[in-house]
Amino acid sequence: MMKKMNLMIGTSVLVLILGGVSSIVAAGEEALEGDASGVWKKEFETGLNIIQSSYTDNWNGGEKGSLVWTARLDGQMEKQLNKLTNWRNTLQLVYGQTHNQDRDSNGDLYWRTPDKSDDVIDFESLFRFTPESWVDPFVALNFKSMFKDLTDPGQRALNFNPLKFKETAGLAKKMIDSDGRFMMTRLGATFTQNRRATFVSSAPDESTETEMTTEMGVEMITEYKAAVLEEKVVWDSKLTLSLPLIYSGKSVFEEDLTAADLESFGLPADIADYTTTVEADFENTFTTRITSLISVKLFLRWVYKKYDNSVKPVVENGVLMNADGVRSAIRKSGQLKQTLALGLTYKFN
């Protein structure tokens, strides 16, 4: 029954999205040629932040060298295609590593295998139908992943894992867009597909298996950008609130595992409810430029996600096969990330 319901809801969302796209295309075809306004508004920024120190083997004091680097690319392209259609594409790519020196049994310094310090792949394509009304209907496609998934306890890497695809249809309201300030809120229905690969057995075996999960829910996103502190700092903020209403893996917790089974695997009895709990993701970036090529960025991100729905519980003969993965997917409290970086940046359009 749950699978049939997921299929029906997923089909309805796809029909809604396709219908929205069709109406936008039709509206664009009916618009007068003279209504096409402007060109692509392009904003791209690339940057590299590096902190480095090193010591010779005979350095007196016991210090150890380190190298921390982060490379990033932020891009946005937006165009008012015609009087009734706006298309915006945004891309964020971030990757960074931390290299540390250590001493061997002879006291000699050597460089350890680097640890990942940052990893983001985030792309969104947003179509807004922009009639002269109070709100704008929209459809959006979003893709998120990582360059390297290093969550495996054996430190084995999986490239471009997990993969998250999300389709959204709803209404948007641009509340501020003047004097260097921008604010827009979106509310819509979402259909999400998660694909995650995991290792079948312990290291050094590299064989993997892939599981797919789906979600249906509602989402609200508020974006805000403004110059603050006497216009010396640019504040870029994004708040995402989402509520999964249906999750394809929830029935596994509810129907395939008893409360005693869950307890035996060290899992809470109400873990099924974790999968359909309100989620929050609050990102804030404060940027100030020292010169045209040097900038300081303070990044703050608070995430509340009680269960990572990309981790599907796998049960065989009453046994939870990926108990470790399920336990690692639980986060009962919020997670905070903070970075402060001084580095080289270059803006182009």
Backbone hydrogen bonds in HBPLUS format (Angstrom, degrees):
<---DONOR---> <-ACCEPTOR-->    atom                        ^
c    i                          cat <-CA-CA->   ^        H-A-AA   ^      H-
h    n   atom  resd res      DA  || num        DHA   H-A  angle D-A-AA Bond
n    s   type  num  typ     dist DA aas  dist angle  dist       angle   num
A0005-MET N   A0001-MET O   2.91 MM   4  6.16 154.9  1.97 148.1 155.4     1
A0006-ASN N   A0002-MET O   2.84 MM   4  6.10 160.6  1.88 151.0 156.1     2
A0007-LEU N   A0003-LYS O   2.93 MM   4  6.15 156.7  1.98 146.8 153.3     3
A0008-MET N   A0004-LYS O   2.88 MM   4  6.13 158.0  1.93 147.7 153.7     4
A0009-ILE N   A0005-MET O   2.87 MM   4  6.06 168.6  1.88 155.5 158.5     5
A0010-GLY N   A0006-ASN O   2.78 MM   4  5.84 162.4  1.81 147.6 153.8     6
A0011-THR N   A0007-LEU O   2.87 MM   4  5.96 157.5  1.92 144.4 150.7     7
A0012-SER N   A0008-MET O   2.94 MM   4  6.16 153.0  2.01 143.6 151.3     8
A0013-VAL N   A0009-ILE O   2.91 MM   4  6.22 156.8  1.96 153.5 159.3     9
A0014-LEU N   A0010-GLY O   3.01 MM   4  6.25 161.8  2.04 149.5 154.3    10
A0015-VAL N   A0011-THR O   2.91 MM   4  6.13 157.7  1.96 148.8 155.1    11
A0016-LEU N   A0012-SER O   2.88 MM   4  6.12 153.0  1.95 144.4 152.3    12
A0017-ILE N   A0013-VAL O   2.82 MM   4  6.12 159.3  1.87 153.2 158.6    13
A0018-LEU N   A0014-LEU O   2.81 MM   4  5.99 170.6  1.82 153.8 156.7    14
A0019-GLY N   A0015-VAL O   2.76 MM   4  5.82 150.9  1.84 141.7 150.9    15
A0020-GLY N   A0016-LEU O   2.84 MM   4  6.05 150.9  1.92 143.2 151.3    16
A0021-VAL N   A0017-ILE O   2.86 MM   4  6.18 162.2  1.90 155.4 159.8    17
A0022-SER N   A0018-LEU O   2.87 MM   4  6.02 158.5  1.92 145.3 151.7    18
A0023-SER N   A0019-GLY O   2.92 MM   4  6.14 154.8  1.99 145.5 152.0    19
A0024-ILE N   A0020-GLY O   3.00 MM   4  6.23 152.9  2.07 146.5 153.9    20
A0025-VAL N   A0021-VAL O   2.90 MM   4  6.15 164.5  1.93 154.8 158.6    21
A0026-ALA N   A0022-SER O   2.87 MM   4  6.01 161.1  1.90 147.2 153.1    22
A0027-ALA N   A0023-SER O   2.83 MM   4  5.97 153.2  1.90 140.2 148.1    23
A0028-GLY N   A0024-ILE O   2.85 MM   4  6.10 152.5  1.93 146.0 154.0    24
A0029-GLU N   A0025-VAL O   2.93 MM   4  6.23 150.8  2.02 147.9 155.6    25
A0030-GLU N   A0026-ALA O   3.03 MM   4  6.29 145.1  2.16 143.8 153.0    26
A0031-ALA N   A0027-ALA O   3.03 MM   4  6.22 129.4  2.30 141.0 153.9    27
A0031-ALA N   A0028-GLY O   3.28 MM   3  5.18 136.5  2.49  91.7 103.4    28
A0035-ASP N   A0032-LEU O   2.88 MM   3  5.34 160.1  1.91 114.2 121.0    29
A0036-ALA N   A0033-GLU O   3.36 MM   3  6.01 162.0  2.40 115.1 118.9    30
A0041-LYS N   A0078-GLU O   2.67 MM  37  5.08 173.6  1.67 156.9 159.1    31
A0078-GLU N   A0041-LYS O   2.99 MM  37  5.08 152.2  2.06 133.2 142.1    32
A0043-GLU N   A0076-GLN O   2.86 MM  33  5.17 158.3  1.90 155.4 159.9    33
A0076-GLN N   A0043-GLU O   2.77 MM  33  5.17 138.0  1.94 145.7 157.9    34
A0044-PHE N   A0348-PHE O   3.02 MM 304  5.36 139.9  2.18 159.2 171.3    35
A0348-PHE N   A0044-PHE O   2.93 MM 304  5.36 158.1  1.98 143.5 149.6    36
A0045-GLU N   A0074-ASP O   2.78 MM  29  5.22 153.0  1.85 156.3 162.7    37
A0074-ASP N   A0045-GLU O   2.84 MM  29  5.22 168.3  1.85 157.5 161.4    38
A0046-THR N   A0346-TYR O   3.02 MM 300  5.41 160.4  2.06 148.2 151.2    39
A0346-TYR N   A0046-THR O   2.79 MM 300  5.41 149.6  1.88 157.2 166.5    40
A0047-GLY N   A0072-ARG O   3.06 MM  25  5.39 155.7  2.12 143.8 146.0    41
A0072-ARG N   A0047-GLY O   3.07 MM  25  5.39 156.1  2.13 148.6 150.0    42
A0048-LEU N   A0344-LEU O   2.86 MM 296  5.40 149.6  1.96 150.2 159.8    43
A0344-LEU N   A0048-LEU O   3.09 MM 296  5.40 146.0  2.21 157.6 147.7    44
A0049-ASN N   A0070-THR O   2.95 MM  21  5.24 163.2  1.97 149.7 155.2    45
A0070-THR N   A0049-ASN O   2.93 MM  21  5.24 145.8  2.05 145.1 153.1    46
A0051-ILE N   A0068-VAL O   2.82 MM  17  5.09 151.2  1.91 148.1 156.4    47
A0068-VAL N   A0051-ILE O   2.76 MM  17  5.09 163.4  1.79 154.4 160.3    48
A0053-SER N   A0066-SER O   2.75 MM  13  5.28 145.1  1.87 161.0 164.0    49
A0066-SER N   A0053-SER O   2.78 MM  13  5.28 137.2  1.96 128.9 140.4    50
A0059-TRP N   A0056-THR O   3.12 MM   3  5.43 161.3  2.15 118.0 118.4    51
A0101-GLN N   A0065-GLY O   2.82 MM  36  5.09 155.1  1.88 154.9 147.5    52
A0067-LEU N   A0099-HIS O   2.73 MM  32  4.88 149.3  1.83 143.6 148.8    53
A0099-HIS N   A0067-LEU O   2.67 MM  32  4.88 170.9  1.68 152.4 155.7    54
A0069-TRP N   A0097-GLN O   3.04 MM  28  5.66 163.6  2.07 162.0 167.3    55
A0097-GLN N   A0069-TRP O   2.92 MM  28  5.66 140.2  2.08 150.3 162.9    56
A0071-ALA N   A0095-TYR O   2.83 MM  24  5.54 169.4  1.84 163.7 160.7    57
A0095-TYR N   A0071-ALA O   2.95 MM  24  5.54 159.7  1.99 162.0 166.7    58
A0073-LEU N   A0093-LEU O   2.79 MM  20  5.12 148.4  1.89 151.1 156.9    59
A0093-LEU N   A0073-LEU O   2.89 MM  20  5.12 161.3  1.93 151.3 157.0    60
A0075-GLY N   A0091-LEU O   2.89 MM  16  5.09 161.0  1.92 154.6 155.5    61
A0091-LEU N   A0075-GLY O   2.90 MM  16  5.09 159.3  1.94 145.5 146.4    62
A0077-MET N   A0089-ASN O   2.86 MM  12  5.22 159.3  1.90 152.9 159.6    63
A0089-ASN N   A0077-MET O   2.75 MM  12  5.22 163.7  1.78 155.7 161.5    64
A0079-LYS N   A0087-TRP O   2.93 MM   8  5.52 154.6  2.00 150.5 158.8    65
A0087-TRP N   A0079-LYS O   2.96 MM   8  5.52 168.1  1.98 156.8 160.0    66
A0081-LEU N   A0085-THR O   2.84 MM   4  5.47 115.0  2.27 138.0 155.5    67
A0082-ASN N   A0085-THR O   3.46 MM   3  5.38 161.2  2.49 137.4 139.5    68
A0085-THR N   A0082-ASN O   3.39 MM   3  5.38 161.3  2.43 104.5 109.4    69
A0130-THR N   A0084-LEU O   2.89 MM  46  4.64 149.9  1.98 107.4 115.7    70
A0086-ASN N   A0128-ARG O   2.87 MM  42  5.07 160.0  1.91 152.5 157.4    71
A0128-ARG N   A0086-ASN O   2.83 MM  42  5.07 168.3  1.84 151.5 155.4    72
A0088-ARG N   A0126-LEU O   2.90 MM  38  5.17 164.2  1.93 150.7 156.1    73
A0126-LEU N   A0088-ARG O   2.78 MM  38  5.17 173.2  1.79 161.7 164.1    74
A0090-THR N   A0124-GLU O   2.93 MM  34  5.35 160.7  1.96 153.6 160.0    75
A0124-GLU N   A0090-THR O   2.99 MM  34  5.35 158.8  2.04 151.9 155.1    76
A0092-GLN N   A0122-ASP O   2.86 MM  30  5.16 147.6  1.96 149.4 158.2    77
A0122-ASP N   A0092-GLN O   3.01 MM  30  5.16 150.1  2.11 151.6 156.6    78
A0094-VAL N   A0120-VAL O   2.99 MM  26  4.89 160.4  2.03 140.5 141.4    79
A0120-VAL N   A0094-VAL O   2.83 MM  26  4.89 158.0  1.88 141.7 141.4    80
A0096-GLY N   A0118-ASP O   2.96 MM  22  4.72 147.3  2.07 134.9 127.0    81
A0117-SER N   A0096-GLY O   2.93 MM  21  5.17 169.6  1.94 119.5 122.9    82
A0098-THR N   A0115-ASP O   2.69 MM  17  5.15 156.3  1.75 154.6 162.3    83
A0115-ASP N   A0098-THR O   2.89 MM  17  5.15 163.4  1.92 150.6 150.0    84
A0112-ARG N   A0100-ASN O   2.91 MM  12  5.77 169.3  1.93 168.7 169.4    85
A0102-ASP N   A0110-TYR O   2.80 MM   8  5.52 152.4  1.87 157.7 167.2    86
A0110-TYR N   A0102-ASP O   2.80 MM   8  5.52 148.9  1.89 157.6 166.6    87
A0104-ASP N   A0108-ASP O   2.89 MM   4  5.52 156.0  1.94 151.0 155.3    88
A0107-GLY N   A0104-ASP O   2.93 MM   3  5.26 163.3  1.95 115.1 120.1    89
A0121-ILE N   A0145-SER O   3.08 MM  24  5.09 125.5  2.39 156.1 143.4    90
A0145-SER N   A0121-ILE O   3.00 MM  24  5.09 151.5  2.09 139.5 143.1    91
A0123-PHE N   A0143-PHE O   2.91 MM  20  5.24 166.6  1.93 157.7 161.7    92
A0143-PHE N   A0123-PHE O   2.84 MM  20  5.24 160.7  1.88 155.2 159.0    93
A0125-SER N   A0141-LEU O   2.86 MM  16  5.26 160.7  1.90 155.5 161.9    94
A0141-LEU N   A0125-SER O   2.92 MM  16  5.26 157.9  1.97 148.9 156.1    95
A0127-PHE N   A0139-VAL O   2.90 MM  12  5.40 173.5  1.90 177.8 177.3    96
A0139-VAL N   A0127-PHE O   3.00 MM  12  5.40 152.4  2.07 148.5 157.2    97
A0129-PHE N   A0137-PRO O   2.79 MM   8  5.31 173.8  1.79 162.9 165.1    98
A0133-SER N   A0131-PRO O   2.82 MM   2  5.53 131.1  2.06 107.9  92.8    99
A0136-ASP N   A0172-ALA O   2.71 MM  36  4.96 171.0  1.72 153.7 156.8   100
A0172-ALA N   A0136-ASP O   2.66 MM  36  4.96 151.0  1.75 137.6 148.1   101
A0138-PHE N   A0170-GLY O   2.89 MM  32  5.50 153.0  1.96 142.3 142.7   102
A0170-GLY N   A0138-PHE O   3.05 MM  32  5.50 160.6  2.09 146.1 150.0   103
A0140-ALA N   A0168-THR O   2.82 MM  28  5.07 152.2  1.90 147.2 150.4   104
A0168-THR N   A0140-ALA O   2.92 MM  28  5.07 161.5  1.95 149.2 151.8   105
A0142-ASN N   A0166-LYS O   2.86 MM  24  5.04 153.0  1.93 152.7 157.9   106
A0166-LYS N   A0142-ASN O   2.90 MM  24  5.04 157.9  1.95 149.1 150.2   107
A0144-LYS N   A0164-LYS O   2.99 MM  20  5.15 155.1  2.05 144.2 151.2   108
A0164-LYS N   A0144-LYS O   2.97 MM  20  5.15 152.6  2.05 160.6 161.8   109
A0160-PHE N   A0147-PHE O   3.03 MM  13  4.78 159.4  2.07 111.5 116.8   110
A0149-ASP N   A0158-LEU O   2.77 MM   9  5.02 168.5  1.78 146.4 150.5   111
A0158-LEU N   A0149-ASP O   3.13 MM   9  5.02 146.9  2.25 130.9 140.8   112
A0155-GLN N   A0152-ASP O   2.92 MM   3  5.33 158.1  1.97 122.7 123.7   113
A0163-LEU N   A0195-ARG O   2.82 MM  32  5.07 167.8  1.83 152.9 156.9   114
A0195-ARG N   A0163-LEU O   2.83 MM  32  5.07 161.3  1.86 153.5 158.2   115
A0165-PHE N   A0193-GLN O   2.92 MM  28  5.20 169.3  1.93 156.5 159.7   116
A0193-GLN N   A0165-PHE O   2.79 MM  28  5.20 162.5  1.82 154.3 160.2   117
A0167-GLU N   A0191-PHE O   2.95 MM  24  5.34 166.0  1.97 150.2 154.3   118
A0191-PHE N   A0167-GLU O   2.91 MM  24  5.34 149.3  2.00 152.3 161.4   119
A0169-ALA N   A0189-ALA O   3.09 MM  20  5.57 153.6  2.16 150.9 158.9   120
A0189-ALA N   A0169-ALA O   2.89 MM  20  5.57 153.9  1.96 161.4 153.4   121
A0171-LEU N   A0187-LEU O   2.90 MM  16  5.54 155.7  1.96 164.3 161.5   122
A0187-LEU N   A0171-LEU O   2.91 MM  16  5.54 164.0  1.94 164.0 169.4   123
A0173-LYS N   A0185-THR O   2.84 MM  12  5.38 154.2  1.91 156.3 164.8   124
A0185-THR N   A0173-LYS O   3.01 MM  12  5.38 160.5  2.05 144.1 147.0   125
A0175-MET N   A0183-MET O   2.86 MM   8  5.55 136.7  2.05 141.2 154.6   126
A0176-ILE N   A0183-MET O   3.23 MM   7  4.84 165.1  2.26 134.2 134.2   127
A0183-MET N   A0176-ILE O   2.88 MM   7  4.84 151.5  1.97 137.5 132.5   128
A0178-SER N   A0181-ARG O   3.08 MM   3  5.45 130.5  2.33 141.5 154.4   129
A0181-ARG N   A0178-SER O   2.93 MM   3  5.45 159.8  1.97 118.4 125.1   130
A0182-PHE N   A0225-LYS O   2.86 MM  43  5.12 149.3  1.95 151.2 155.7   131
A0225-LYS N   A0182-PHE O   2.85 MM  43  5.12 148.6  1.95 148.7 152.6   132
A0184-MET N   A0223-GLU O   3.05 MM  39  5.40 151.1  2.14 141.0 149.1   133
A0223-GLU N   A0184-MET O   2.88 MM  39  5.40 165.5  1.90 160.2 163.4   134
A0186-ARG N   A0221-ILE O   2.76 MM  35  5.13 154.4  1.83 148.6 157.5   135
A0221-ILE N   A0186-ARG O   2.90 MM  35  5.13 150.6  1.99 138.4 148.1   136
A0188-GLY N   A0219-GLU O   2.97 MM  31  5.53 159.6  2.02 156.4 162.9   137
A0219-GLU N   A0188-GLY O   2.92 MM  31  5.53 150.8  2.01 159.0 164.8   138
A0190-THR N   A0217-GLY O   2.85 MM  27  5.27 168.1  1.86 138.3 141.3   139
A0217-GLY N   A0190-THR O   3.13 MM  27  5.27 158.7  2.18 139.4 142.1   140
A0192-THR N   A0215-GLU O   2.93 MM  23  4.98 165.0  1.95 140.7 145.7   141
A0215-GLU N   A0192-THR O   2.88 MM  23  4.98 148.1  1.98 139.9 144.9   142
A0194-ASN N   A0213-THR O   2.83 MM  19  5.13 170.7  1.84 150.9 153.8   143
A0213-THR N   A0194-ASN O   2.94 MM  19  5.13 155.5  2.00 143.9 150.6   144
A0196-ARG N   A0211-GLU O   3.08 MM  15  5.62 167.0  2.10 162.7 165.8   145
A0211-GLU N   A0196-ARG O   3.01 MM  15  5.62 165.3  2.03 155.1 156.4   146
A0198-THR N   A0209-GLU O   2.91 MM  11  5.61 159.1  1.96 160.0 166.1   147
A0209-GLU N   A0198-THR O   2.87 MM  11  5.61 150.6  1.96 156.9 166.7   148
A0200-VAL N   A0207-SER O   2.97 MM   7  5.92 167.2  1.99 141.4 144.2   149
A0205-ASP N   A0202-SER O   3.33 MM   3  6.15 143.6  2.47 131.8 128.3   150
A0248-SER N   A0214-THR O   3.03 MM  34  5.45 166.4  2.05 159.9 160.9   151
A0216-MET N   A0246-ILE O   2.93 MM  30  5.10 151.0  2.02 146.2 149.9   152
A0245-LEU N   A0216-MET O   2.67 MM  29  5.71 146.4  1.78 139.9 151.8   153
A0246-ILE N   A0216-MET O   3.00 MM  30  5.10 158.5  2.05 148.1 149.9   154
A0218-VAL N   A0243-LEU O   3.12 MM  25  5.43 152.2  2.20 137.9 142.4   155
A0243-LEU N   A0218-VAL O   2.89 MM  25  5.43 161.6  1.93 160.3 162.5   156
A0220-MET N   A0241-LEU O   2.76 MM  21  5.22 161.1  1.80 159.6 165.7   157
A0241-LEU N   A0220-MET O   2.86 MM  21  5.22 170.6  1.87 160.4 163.5   158
A0222-THR N   A0239-LEU O   2.89 MM  17  5.22 160.2  1.93 149.9 156.6   159
A0239-LEU N   A0222-THR O   2.91 MM  17  5.22 165.1  1.94 152.1 156.5   160
A0224-TYR N   A0237-SER O   2.92 MM  13  5.10 162.9  1.95 146.8 146.0   161
A0237-SER N   A0224-TYR O   2.77 MM  13  5.10 172.8  1.78 166.3 165.9   162
A0226-ALA N   A0235-TRP O   3.02 MM   9  5.42 152.7  2.09 146.5 155.1   163
A0235-TRP N   A0226-ALA O   2.77 MM   9  5.42 171.3  1.78 177.0 173.9   164
A0228-VAL N   A0233-VAL O   2.71 MM   5  5.31 162.3  1.74 163.0 167.5   165
A0232-LYS N   A0228-VAL O   3.13 MM   4  6.38 123.2  2.47 145.5 156.8   166
A0233-VAL N   A0228-VAL O   3.15 MM   5  5.31 165.2  2.17 155.3 152.3   167
A0232-LYS N   A0229-LEU O   3.14 MM   3  5.63 154.3  2.21 110.6 117.7   168
A0234-VAL N   A0287-THR O   2.81 MM  53  5.15 165.1  1.83 151.6 154.1   169
A0287-THR N   A0234-VAL O   2.97 MM  53  5.15 159.4  2.02 141.1 147.8   170
A0236-ASP N   A0285-THR O   2.90 MM  49  5.13 165.2  1.92 152.7 157.7   171
A0285-THR N   A0236-ASP O   2.83 MM  49  5.13 157.2  1.89 149.1 156.7   172
A0238-LYS N   A0283-GLU O   2.93 MM  45  5.22 154.9  1.99 148.6 151.5   173
A0283-GLU N   A0238-LYS O   2.90 MM  45  5.22 170.3  1.91 156.0 156.5   174
A0240-THR N   A0281-ASP O   2.88 MM  41  5.08 160.1  1.92 143.4 150.1   175
A0281-ASP N   A0240-THR O   2.90 MM  41  5.08 140.8  2.05 145.7 154.4   176
A0242-SER N   A0279-GLU O   2.98 MM  37  5.18 162.6  2.01 142.2 147.3   177
A0279-GLU N   A0242-SER O   2.73 MM  37  5.18 169.2  1.75 162.2 165.3   178
A0250-LYS N   A0247-TYR O   3.12 MM   3  5.51 160.7  2.16 113.3 119.3   179
A0252-VAL N   A0249-GLY O   3.18 MM   3  5.47 137.3  2.37 102.2 113.3   180
A0254-GLU N   A0250-LYS O   3.08 MM   4  6.38 157.0  2.14 149.8 157.0   181
A0255-GLU N   A0251-SER O   2.72 MM   4  5.56 160.9  1.76 147.9 152.2   182
A0256-ASP N   A0252-VAL O   3.01 MM   4  5.03 145.1  2.13 123.8 134.5   183
A0262-LEU N   A0258-THR O   2.95 MM   4  6.31 163.4  1.98 156.8 160.0   184
A0263-GLU N   A0259-ALA O   3.00 MM   4  6.21 157.6  2.05 143.7 149.8   185
A0264-SER N   A0260-ALA O   2.95 MM   4  6.16 152.4  2.03 145.7 153.0   186
A0265-PHE N   A0261-ASP O   3.18 MM   4  6.51 134.8  2.39 143.6 155.1   187
A0265-PHE N   A0262-LEU O   3.15 MM   3  5.24 134.4  2.37  97.1 109.4   188
A0267-LEU N   A0262-LEU O   2.83 MM   5  5.01 165.0  1.85 148.9 146.9   189
A0266-GLY N   A0263-GLU O   2.99 MM   3  4.97 160.8  2.03 106.0 110.5   190
A0271-ILE N   A0268-PRO O   3.26 MM   3  5.39 147.8  2.37 118.8 115.4   191
A0273-ASP N   A0270-ASP O   3.01 MM   3  5.66 138.1  2.19 116.3 125.8   192
A0274-TYR N   A0271-ILE O   2.96 MM   3  5.10 135.0  2.17 100.4 113.5   193
A0275-THR N   A0272-ALA O   3.32 MM   3  5.76 143.1  2.47 105.3 113.4   194
A0276-THR N   A0273-ASP O   3.23 MM   3  5.62 157.1  2.29 109.7 116.0   195
A0280-ALA N   A0304-TYR O   2.94 MM  24  5.02 158.9  1.99 139.6 146.6   196
A0304-TYR N   A0280-ALA O   2.81 MM  24  5.02 167.9  1.82 146.0 148.2   197
A0282-PHE N   A0302-TRP O   2.87 MM  20  5.18 170.8  1.88 155.4 158.6   198
A0302-TRP N   A0282-PHE O   2.92 MM  20  5.18 158.9  1.97 143.8 149.5   199
A0284-ASN N   A0300-LEU O   2.81 MM  16  5.17 150.2  1.90 160.1 166.2   200
A0300-LEU N   A0284-ASN O   2.84 MM  16  5.17 166.2  1.86 157.9 162.2   201
A0286-PHE N   A0298-LEU O   2.84 MM  12  5.10 163.6  1.87 149.0 154.7   202
A0298-LEU N   A0286-PHE O   2.87 MM  12  5.10 160.1  1.91 148.0 154.8   203
A0288-THR N   A0296-VAL O   3.02 MM   8  5.42 158.6  2.06 152.3 159.2   204
A0296-VAL N   A0288-THR O   2.85 MM   8  5.42 163.3  1.88 161.7 167.3   205
A0290-ILE N   A0294-ILE O   2.86 MM   4  5.51 148.5  1.96 140.3 150.3   206
A0291-THR N   A0294-ILE O   3.19 MM   3  5.06 166.5  2.21 135.6 139.1   207
A0345-THR N   A0293-LEU O   2.82 MM  52  5.17 159.1  1.86 135.3 142.4   208
A0295-SER N   A0343-GLY O   3.15 MM  48  5.94 163.1  2.18 165.2 170.0   209
A0343-GLY N   A0295-SER O   3.19 MM  48  5.94 164.4  2.22 165.9 170.1   210
A0297-LYS N   A0341-ALA O   2.86 MM  44  5.29 162.8  1.89 155.2 161.0   211
A0341-ALA N   A0297-LYS O   2.89 MM  44  5.29 164.3  1.91 153.7 158.9   212
A0299-PHE N   A0339-THR O   2.80 MM  40  5.19 170.6  1.81 159.4 162.7   213
A0339-THR N   A0299-PHE O   2.98 MM  40  5.19 156.5  2.03 144.0 150.4   214
A0301-ARG N   A0337-LYS O   2.89 MM  36  5.11 154.9  1.95 153.1 156.0   215
A0337-LYS N   A0301-ARG O   2.81 MM  36  5.11 156.8  1.87 152.5 159.3   216
A0303-VAL N   A0335-GLN O   2.80 MM  32  5.07 162.5  1.83 150.0 156.1   217
A0335-GLN N   A0303-VAL O   2.67 MM  32  5.07 162.3  1.70 151.1 157.5   218
A0331-ARG N   A0306-LYS O   2.94 MM  25  4.70 166.5  1.96 124.4 128.0   219
A0308-ASP N   A0329-ALA O   2.98 MM  21  4.97 146.3  2.10 129.2 139.9   220
A0311-VAL N   A0308-ASP O   3.06 MM   3  6.00 170.8  2.07 127.7 130.7   221
A0321-MET N   A0314-VAL O   2.75 MM   7  5.59 151.6  1.83 162.8 172.3   222
A0316-GLU N   A0319-VAL O   2.92 MM   3  5.23 159.4  1.96 146.5 148.8   223
A0319-VAL N   A0316-GLU O   3.02 MM   3  5.23 156.4  2.08 107.4 115.0   224
A0326-VAL N   A0322-ASN O   3.00 MM   4  6.31 156.8  2.06 155.2 162.3   225
A0327-ARG N   A0323-ALA O   2.91 MM   4  6.13 162.8  1.94 152.6 157.1   226
A0328-SER N   A0324-ASP O   3.01 MM   4  6.24 156.0  2.07 148.0 154.4   227
A0329-ALA N   A0325-GLY O   3.14 MM   4  6.29 122.9  2.48 134.0 147.8   228
A0329-ALA N   A0326-VAL O   3.06 MM   3  5.10 140.4  2.23  97.8 109.6   229
A0330-ILE N   A0327-ARG O   3.28 MM   3  5.62 165.4  2.31 109.7 114.1   230
